[in-house]
Amino acid sequence: MVFDLDLIKKLYGQLPSKVDAARKLVGKPLTLAEKILYAHLFETPTHAYERGKDYVDFAPDRVAMQDATAQMALLQFMTCGREKVAVPSTVHCDHLIQAKTGAAADLATALDVNKEVYDFLASISNKYGIGFWKPGAGIIHQVVLENYAFPGGMMIGTDSHTPNAGGLGMVAIGVGGADAVDVMAGLAWELKMPKLIGVKLSGKMSGWTSAKDIILKVAGILTVKGGTGAIVEYFGEGADSLSATGKGTICNMGAEIGATCSLFAYDAKMSAYLKATGREEVASLADEIRDYLRPDKEVYADPSNYYDQVIEINLSELEPHVNGPFTPDLAWPISKFAEAVKANNWPERLEVALIGSCTNSSYEDISRSASLARQAITKKLKTKAEFTITPGSEQVRYTIEKDGFLKTFEEMGGVVLANACGPCIGQWARHIDDPNRSNSIITSFNRNFAKRNDGLASTHAFVASPEIVTAFAIAGDLTFNPLKDKLKNDKGEDVMLDEPTGVELPPKGFSVDDPGYQAPAKDGKSVQVVVKSDSQRLQLLAPFAAWESTDLKGLKLLIKAKGKCTTDHISMAGPWLKFRGHLDNISNNMLIGAVNFFNDKTDSVKNELSGEYGPVPATARAYKAAGVGSVVVGDENYGEGSSREHAAMEPRHLGVRAIVVRSFARIHETNLKKQGMLALTFASKDDYDKVQEDDSIDITGLTTFAPGKPLTMVLHHKDGSTGNITLNHTYNQQQIGWFKAGGALNVIRAEFAKK
C-alpha cells in the first residue's frame, strides 16, 4: 500500500518551479535543505530568509505521533474546534510496552495494562481522520521510514528522533505536541530558519565499521549541542554509498547533537529501498525530478560557500566507535576504548548487551549482527552477557524470522523483545541483583543519559553499532577489541571473530501478515471519545490562565538545577509513561531527576514558605496553593533530549512562571513558549552564580515585552540586598501573543471560535 500518493504527486509537480524561484530569490545555488524548506513555505516568499535569525512559517506535509506524546497532543487538538486533521497524521503505539520477559508476554501485558489509553488513542484517531498503528506494529520511526517518508517531503513528529526519515531525503523534525496541533489544525508551523552544517563523506566503509560509527564520530566532534539550530546535511561519494536505512540511523541519532534534523540527498540506495518497501511509484516519481532532490552541483564543488560549517570524514579511515557513558558525545574509537575503560575505572564486565531500537533495527543491521551470532555458535562461543534484540517493526520482525535470523539469535542465547521502544526509553524491567552496584551495559540505541535505560544511576551505558554490541555480548568484557583480540571457546581454543557480513535488503523481499495498521473512519462525526472523570491515566485539559498584564513580583526559586538537565531529568519516562495523558498525575515527576545546586541532591529543595526541604513537585504545589509563582534556574543546554512537552506543561501546571537558564535546547525552548511560559537566558552566563537559595524574584519589563528587548530579573536576597540581572529572550511578536494569551492553544481556540 502506498500512502499519500496524491500528495506526493502534487508536491513533485510543484517542486521544480518552487526551487527555481527560490534559487532566484536567494541569488545562488541551493543545498538540498534549502530546496525543501523553500518548497514548504506557508506563503509565497518575497525575500530570502536569514539563517539562524528569521522566524519562518512552514506547511509540513504530514504529522506523526507516538503513543506517549500523542495523548497530550490529541487532548489539546480535540479542544481546538476542527472536525478532522488538515494534513495526513498517524499515531504509533510503541512507548508503553515494557520489556520484561519476551515479545509475546510483554505485548499481552501491555494490551491489558494500557487498554484504557489504547482505546482512547484508537477512538480519537478514528474520529479525527488519523491513521492508527496498533501496539506491536513497530516503533514510530521505523514504521514511518517503511511507509510514509519520501524524498523532498517535510514532516514533523512528536518525538525527538523524527529526523530518522532524513534517511529517505525528508526534512523531518521533532517537535512538541502543541506544534503538532498547529499543523493538524491547518495553521502555519513556525521555525527559526535553520543554519546549515555540511558533512562531506569520502571513501567507503568496510569490515567492522558501519553507518552508526559515522554519527558516533560526528557526535564526538559537535557535542550534544553543536548542532543546535542547524540542519546537518550529508553529501559526497561516501554518503551515496550508504544504504537508506544506514542513512536513517545517522539522521536518527542526529538528535543527540541538538540538530533540527539531518538529511541525505536522493540516490540509488533510496530508490532501492522505496521499491523494496512497495513504493515503486514514489521511486519513479522521484527519479523524474532527481536533480531537485539533491544539492546543486555548485554546492558539491565548493561546500564552504554554502554551509555555515563543513566537516569532512573519510569513511575508509573511520574506526568503529563506542560512545559514553552518561552522554552520547563522549566518543571513543575502538582502538582507544579499552584504555579509556581502564583509565576511568568503568566496570569492565559487561552485564547486558541490547541491539535494535528505532536507531538500528533494519534488515541490514540485523543481518550483520546475526552473522556474528552464527559465528558464536559454530566457533563454540557462549554469550557472556545478557543479550536482547528489539525489532523495529512487525515487517522487519516477520522478515528476519522468515529468513532465520531470530532462530540464530535464540540459539546464541538472545531474547527477542516486542516491536517497541522498551529499554531504549526506560521501559525495561532490568534483571540485576543489586541496583546500587556499579555496572556496565552497551546498546545500539541513541541515548545513554544516567538512568535512561533502567532507572539506575549506577548503570554505565555505552552506545555502539549492533555488530560491535553483539561482539561485546559474546565477550562479556568492555576491554575486548573484536578487531584484534581472541576469545577462548568451550574447548579452550583461542578463536577470533571474523568481520560481520550482511545485506542491505532481504533477498526474498519483505514479508508481513498483519502490519498493524488501522485506517480511520471516512466520517468520524459520530465516533465517541470517552475519558472517564475518575481516570488515573487520562485527564481532559483546562485552558491555562492568561497573563495578568503586570510584571511578575515575589516569585520563589523552586530549584537551581546544576549541570546536565535533560527532559529525562525534568519529566522522567519509564514507569511515569503511564501518566502521559494525565497532566496532574504526571506532574508529580517534575524535576525529580534534576540536581539541586545548593545541596547536590535530587528531588530535595527548600520550601521558602516553611523553611523545610522536600520533593520538587510538592514544593511547587505548596507555592501554587499559596498563590505564589516560582522560577526554575538552569545550566547549559537545558531541556536536551526528548521532545516531550510534558517537561514544559508540568512546570506551567504547577505554577512555575519562568525558566531562566544559560542556554536552551531547541525543542524545549519552543515547548515552553507554546505553553505560555517565559523561557529566558542570562545575558551574562556568569549571572547564574548570583542566584541564591532564599531569593525572592521579580521579572520586570513584561508590560513592554517586545522582540529583541531584554527583560530584567530582580533578586531580593535574604540579607536585604538586591541585584538586577539582564535576561535575553528569542520571542517574536506571535510568541509574545502566546505568552499573553496563556498559551498558543488559547490563541488557536479563539481563532476557530470566530469561524
N, C-alpha and C positions, 0 to 999 in steps of 0.2 A: 504494500500500500504506500502510495506517495502522498504525503501530507502537503497541503498548501501549494499545489502545483500552479493554480491560477495566480496566486500571489507572486510566486517566483517568476512566472512568465511576464507579469505586469512590471515587476521590478527590473528584470533583464531588458525589457523593451524600452524602458526609460533611462537605464543606467548610462549608455554611451553619451546621450545628449547632456545628461546632468554632469557627467565627468568632464566632457569637453567644455561646458560652460564654467565649471569650477576651475579648470586649468587657466582659462582666460581671466577669471576673477582673481586668482592667486598670482597669476603672472609668471608662473614657472611650472615645470613638470611636477607631477604629484606622486607621492608614496601611495601604497595601497590603502593605508588607514585613512588618508585624506580623501581618496576617491569614495570610500564607503561612507565616511562621515558627511561629506558634502552632498552625497546622493540621498541621505536620510534626514536632511533638514526639514523641520516642520513647515517652514515657509521658504519661498524662493529668496536666496540671499542677494543682498545689494552690495556687499563688500566682503573682503576676506577677513577671517577671524584670527585674532592673535592667540597663539598657543599659550596656555598657562595663565591667561588673563581674562579673555572674553567668555561670558556665560552664553551658551548656545542652546536653542530649543531643537530637539530631535524628535523624529517619529519612528520608533523601532518597529520592526516587522512582527515581533511576537514577544510573549512573556512566558517564562517557565517558573514554577514554584515547587519547592519540596514541602513535604507534609508538616514539618516543624515550623516553617515560616509561613506557609500558606494559610494556616489557621488565622493568624493575626491579620494577614493581608486581606483575606476574604471577609473577615469580620468587619474590617474597615470598608471594603468595597460594597458590601451589602447595605451600607448606610448612605451611599452617595447618590442614589436615585436612578441608576441605569437598570434596564431590563436584561441587558446582555453585554458581554465584553466587546469592546470595539476592535480588538485585534486577536488573532489566534492565541490561545493561552492553554497551559496544561498544569496539572498537579501530579506530583510523583511521590508515592508513599515509600520512602526509603530510610527515614531517620529514626523511626520509632520501634524498629525491630532490634531487640537486644541479642547480641551474640553470647550464647551460653554453652549449649551442648552440640548443636549442629543445625543444618539448614531447616529440615522438616519440623523438628520440635520447636525451634526458635520462632519460625513463622507462625505455627499453630498458636503458640503462646501470645504472640503479638496480636494476632487476629482477635483473640479473646480479650486481652487486657485493654487494647486500644479500640474496641468496637465502636464506642461512642464517637470517637474522633474520626475514624474512617467513615462511619455513616454520615457524619456531618460534612466531611470533605466531598464524599461521593454525591450527596444530595445538593450541596451548594454549587458544585461543578455542573451537575446536571441542569440546575435551574438557570445558570448564567452563561451556558454555552461553552464550558471549559472541558477539554479532554482530560480524562482521569486515568492514571496508571495505577493499578491496584498494588497492594503490598505484595512483594515478591517479584514484581515486574522488573525491578532493577534500580540502580542508582541514577538519579536525575540526569547527570552529565553524560553518562554512557548512553542512556536512552535517547537523549537529545542528539548526540552525535550520530546514532544509528538511524534516527527517524526525521529529525527536524532541521539540523544545521545544514546550511548551504552556502557556497562561496558568494561573497559580496553582500550577504544579509547583515541585519543588525537585530540583536535581541537583548533583552535584559532578563535577569533571573534573580530570584530572592535567595541566592546562595553565593558566597564569595568565589566559588570555583566555577561559576558560569563560564568564564573565559575558556574553558575546555573546548568549546565549539570553535575557537580560533584554529583548531586543527583542520577544520574544513573551510578556512578562509573567511570566517564570520567575525564581525565585531560583536562580541558577546560580553556583557558587563554585569558584574554582581552589584545588586542594589538592595535597599531595604524595602519592606512591604509597601510603604507609603508611595515610593516611586512606582512600584508595580501598579498600584491603584490608579495613579495618574494615567498611565498608558492604557490600562484596561478600560478606563473611563473615556478614552479618546482624546485626552489632553496631551499637550506637549510634555516631553521629558527633558528636563534641564540638566546640563553638564557643562562644566568649565572645559573649553576646548583643550584637549589633552596635548601635552608635549609629546615628542616622538623620540624613542630610543631605538636605534637600528643595531641589530646583532647580525654581523656577517659571519656565516658559517662556510668555511672552506674545507676541502678534504673530504674524507669519508670514514665512518666508524668501522671497526672490525673487532672480532674477538669478544671480550667481556664487556666492552663499552656499549652503552645504549642511550636512547634519547633522554632518559631520566638524568643521565650524567651531565647533559648539556645544561639543564635548568639548575641542577645542583651546583654546577660551576658558576652559572650566572648569579645565583643567589649569593654565593661567596663574594662575587665582585660587587654587586649592587647593594647588598644587605637588605634587611627587611623593610626599609623604607626608601631605598634608592630608586624604585620605580614609581613612587607616589606621584599622581597627576600625569602619568605618561602611558602611552600605548607602546608596547615593545613589539617591534616588527622584525621578524627573522627573514633573512634573504641570503642568496648565494647558492652555489652549486651544492654545498653541504645541506642546505635547507631542502632543496628539491630531492635529495637522496633519501630523506626520512619518510617513513610510512605516515599515512594520515593519522593513525592512532598514536604514533610516536610524537607527531606534531601536537596532538591533543594533550599528551602528557606534559609537554613543555608549557603549553598555554595554561593548562590547569594549575600547575604549581607556580605560575607567574603571580598568582595571588599572594604568594609568600614574600614577594619583594615589593608589595604595595601597588603593583601596576594596575592601571584602569582595566586593561586587558592585554592580551598578547595575540599575535596574528602571523599567519603564514600565507604566502601567495598561492593561488590556484595552480596546480600542476598535475602531472600524470598520476601521481600517487593518490591525490584526492579523487580524481576521476575514477580510478580503480576501486576505491572504497565506496564511492557512491553507487557504482554498478554492483558491487558485491552485496550491498545492503538494499538492493531492489529499487534503486533510484536512477536507472539508466536515462530516463527523460531529463532529469536535472543535470546529469553529466553532459548530455548532448547540448542542452541549452547553454551551459557554462562554456563548453568548447567554442561555441559560436562567438562569444564575446571575451575570449581568453585574455586578450591584452588589457581589457578594462578590469580584470580581476587580478592583475599583477602591477607592481610599481612600474612607472615609466622607465624606459631604458636609460635615460639620463641619470636616474637615481642610482642605478647599479654602477654606473660609470664613476660617479663622484658622490658617494653617500654622505660624506661630511657636510655637503652643501644643502642637504635636505632633512637630515635628522639633527636633533639637538645634542645627541651624544651617540657615538658609534663604538661598539665593542666588536672585536674580532676573535674568533675561536677556530682553531684548526682541528677538525674532528679526527684527523689522522694521528694527532699527538695527544688527544684527550684521554685521560685515565678515568676508570670508574671512580666514583666518589661516594663517600659516606658523610652525611651532614648531621650535626648535633653534638651533644644533647641539648635539650631545652630550647633550642631556637633553630629554625630551618636554614639560617645563613652561615652557620659555623661549618665551613666546607673543608673536607679532608680528602685529598687524593688517596686511593687505596694504598699506595706505597708509603704514605706517611701516617696512616690511621692507627696501626698497631702501636707505633711510637707515641702517638697522642693519647691513646688509651692508657698506656703505662705511665706516661708523664703526668697525667691528670688524675691518676688513681681512680679511673672509672671502672666499675665492675667488669672484669674480663669475661666471666662466664655469661653466656647468652641464655636467657631463660625462655623467651618466646620470639619466634620469627613469624611475621604476618605479611602475606602478599595479597594483591588485589586492590580494591577500592576504586573510586572514580578516576584516580590518577593512573593506575596501572593494572587494568584488568582486561586488556584487549586480547584477541586471539594470539597476536604476536607475543605479548608478554607471557601469557600462559604457556605457549608452546616452548619458549626458551627456558622457562623455569622447569617445565616438565622434562626437558632434555637432561637437566641436571638430576631430577628425581629418578629418571631411568638409570642414570649412571650410578646413583647411590645404591639402587637395587642390584645392578649387575656387578658392581665392584664390592658388594658385601659391606656397605657402609650403612650405619643406622643414624637417624637424626638424633642429635644430642640435645636439641631444644624442642619445645612445643612448636608446632608448625600449623598455621591456618591459611586457608585460601578463601578469598571473598570474590566471587564472580561479580562483574559489573552490571550484568543484565541477564534476563532469562534466555535471551537469544544466544549470548555468549556461553552461559552455563549449559544449555541444551547441546550446543555445538561441541564444546570441549568434552562433554560426557560422551557424545556420539563418537568423537574421534579418539576416545580412550585416555584422555589426559587426567580426568578425575580419578579413574581407577589407578593410574600410576601414582598420583599423589597419596591416595589412600593406602596403597601398598607400601609407600615410603613412610607412612605414619602420620600423614596430614589429616586435618579435619576441615571439611568443606562447610563454610558458613552460608547463611542466606544471602540472596542478591540484595544487599542493603549496605548502609554505611557502617554499622556495627562498631568495631573497635576504633575506627578512624575518628569518630566523634565522641568517644567515651561510652558508647552503648555496648559495653563489654563486661561480662561477669568474670573478672580475672581470677584465675586459679593461682593463689600464692599463699604459702604457709604463714608468712609474717609480713603484713602490709607496710611495716616500718623499715624493713630490711632494704638496704641499697641494692638495686638490681638493674639489669640492662635488658631492653628489648630492641628489636630492629624491625622496621616496616617498609613497605613500598608505598606508603601513604604520602601525604603532602605536608602535614603539620605535626609538630612534636613539642609544643609548649609543655611545661610542667603540668602534670595531672591530666593532660589532654586525652590520652588513650584509656587510662584505667583509674583516674582519680587519685593516683598515689604520687605524692611529692617525691617519694624515694625512687621512683622509676626513671632511669636514664633512657630516653627514647631517641633512637637514631633512624635516619631515613636514607634509603638507597634504592637501587633498581631491584625489580623482582628476582633477577638472576643472582645478584650479589646477596640479597636476603636469603634466598634458597641455599646458597653455598654456606652462609653462616649458620643456617638451621642444621645443616649436616655436620658442621664442625663444632657448633656449640661454644665457640670461643672467638671473641672480638679481635684477638691478636692474629687470627688466621688471615692469610692473604691467598685467596684461591688462584691467583695468577702464578704463584711460585711455590706455595707450601704444600707439603704432602700430608695425608691423613692415614691413620692406622685403621685397617678394616677388621672385621670379625676374626679373620685368620691370622691377625698380627702382621699383615703385609702393609708396606708403605705404598699408598696409591695417590695419584693426583687426579683432580677433576679436569676433564677436557673442557675446552671453550664451549659455551652454550650454543645451541643451534635452534633455529625456529623459522617459521614462515609468517609473512605479514597477514595473509588472509587464508581462510580454510580452503584447502584444495578441492574439497567436495561441496563447498558453499556453506553458508549459514543455514541453520535449520531451527525451527521452534514450533511447538504445538500450540501453545497459548502465550502470546507475548504479554498479556495482562492489560490490554487497552480497553477502555470503556468510553464509547462516544457519547456526547451529551444529547439531551432531547432537542429536537428541532425547535420546539416551543416550550420553554420552561416556566411559563407563567403560572401553571397550576402546580408546579413542584413545591412542596413544603420543606422548608429548612427548620428543623426543630433544635432548639437549645434549651435544655431543662433549666429552670430557675435555680435549682439547687445543685447544679452540676459542679463538680470539682475540677473538671477538665476544660470546660468551655464557659466563657462569660461574654455576654453582649457588651459592647463598648458604649460608654457615655462620653460625649464630647469634652475635651479639656477646656478649662476656662480661658477666656480671652485675657490679654494683658490689661492691667489696671490703669494704664495711661500715666503711670508715675515711675520715678526711679525706684529701685528696689533697696529698701533700708532694713537694717537689723537682721541680715541673714546670718546663719550659723555655719561654721565649717563642719561639714559632715565627715569628710576624710581627705587627707592629703596623701594621695597614692604615691608610693615610692617605686621607681624603676618601671619595668615592663608591666603594662596593664592592658591586656588584650580583651576582646569581647568575651573570652572564656573566663577571665577574672571578673568581668562586670556582670555577666549573666551566664553561669555555667550551663553546660549541656548535660550529658549523662542522665542521671535519674531525674533531673529537672525538665527534661524534654516533655514529660507527660503533662506539664502545665503550660505549654506554649500557647494554648488557646484561652488561658485564664490569667488575665493581667494581674489581678490582685494576688493570686496564689504564687505565681512565678516571681513576683516582686520580692518574695522572701529570700531570693538568692542574690539580690542586688549587691554587687561589690564585695561579696563574701570571700572572694579569692584575692582581692587587692591587698597589698602590704601597706599598713599604716606607717607613714614616715616617722611618727613620734614614738612608736614602741616596737617596730619591726614585727608586728603580729598581723595575722589576717583575721578579719571579722571581729575586730576589737577596737572600738573608737570611743572617744569621750563624749558623753551627753552633756552639753554645756548648760542644760537646764537643771540637771540633777548632780552633776559632777562625777557621775559614775561611768564606768566603762561597760560597753555591751555590744551586741551584734550591730552591724551597719544597718540592716533593714529596720530593726526595732528602734534604733535611734532616729532614723529618718521618720518613722511613723510617729514617734513621740513629738518631734518638731512639727510635723504636719497637724497633729491633733491640737497642738498649742497655737496653731495659726502662724507658725514661724517657718519661713523659707530657708533653704540650705544651699550650700555651694560645695562642689567637688573640685579639688585641685589635683592635677595630674602631671605626669612627666612627658617624655618624648613619645611620639607616635601612638598616642593614647587611642584606644579602640582598634588596634591592629587585629587582624584575623577575620573571623566570620562576619558575614553581612547582617547577622541577626539584629533586627530593630528593637528587640526586647531590651537590649542594652541601652537604648535611648528612651524607650517607653517606660521602663521601670523607674528611673530617676524622675521622669515627668510625673508619673502616678504618685510617687512618694514625696512630692513637694520640693524636689531639687530645682532651683531656678536657673543655675548657671554651671557649666563645666568649663573650668579655666585651666589650661594646660600649656606646656611648652610647644607641643605640636600635635596635630591630629592625623589619624589615618583617614583616607578619603571617604570611605563609605560611612564610617561612624559619624563624621562631621555632618554629612548630608542628612543622616537619620535624625540627628539631634535637631537640626534646623526644621525638618519636616514635622517634628512633634512640638514645635513652638518653644524649643529650648534655646538658651543662649550658649553658643559654642564659641569660646573666646580664647585667645592665645596671649601670653605675656609678650609685650613689645620687647622687653629685655628678659631673656630666658633666666637670668640670674635672680629675677624677682620672685621666682618660685621659692627661693630660700627665705624670703621675707615673711611668708605666711606662717603664722604661729597657731598653735593648737587651740588657744582660747579666744581667737579673734572673732569679733563681730564684724560683719562685712556689708558694705553698701556697693551697689553697682549704679553709677550715675552716668548721665548723658543720654539716657534712653528716650527722653522727651524730644530729643533732636537726633534720634538714631538715623543714620544715613550711610550709604555705601562709602567706604574709604575713610570714614570719620571714626577715630578711636573712641572707646569708652574708658571710664575710669573705675578702678576698684579701690575703695577706701577701706583700709584695715584699721579697725579700732582695737588696739592691743589691750591686754589685761591691766598693764601698768598705767593706762590712761593716755598713752601716746597714740598718734595716728600716722598712717603712711599712705600716700597715694601711688597707685600703680597704673600705668597705661596699658590698656588691653586692646589688641588688634582683633579684627574680625574680617570675614570674607563675604558678608551678607550683601546681596544685591537688593534692589527695591522690592522685587517679588518675594524674596525670602524674608525681608523685614515685614512684609504683609502677613506672611505665615506666623511670625512671632506675635504680631499684634492681634491676629485673629485667634490665637491659641493653638495653632497647628494648621498644616496645609489641608488636612481633611475638612476642617471647618470652612475653608475657602471654597473647596470643591462643592460641599453641600450647599453653600449659599448660591453658587453659580447655577447648579442644577435646579435649585428651588425657584429660580427666576424663569426657567424654561417651561 
